[in-house]
Amino acid sequence: MKFDKSLARTIIFALGVVSFVIGVHRTILQNDIIANYWIFMISLACWLPLNYWRRQDARRAKEAEVAQQVAALNKPAKKNKKRR
């Protein structure tokens, strides 16, 4: 069975959103952000790898695009054959 990276990203994103909402809710009810700081840190810990992976994917896509452009430029030109 192969590891599904998109499923893991979805779960981590959902965990980050849920922990942020819970942190905001508890902060409003208790009127104390310091007591709920740890909940916000869970949310941040979920979102940091997502941001890292998104940048890594964008960098890979850009590298592939540049490699494709370089390959197109290095393609040998067709020689014009003279007809007799």
Secondary structure by P-SEA (a helix, b strand, c coil): ccccaaaaaaaaaaaaaaaaaaaaaaaaaacccccaaaaaaaaaaaaaaaaaaaaaaaaaaaaaaaaaaaaaaacccccccccc
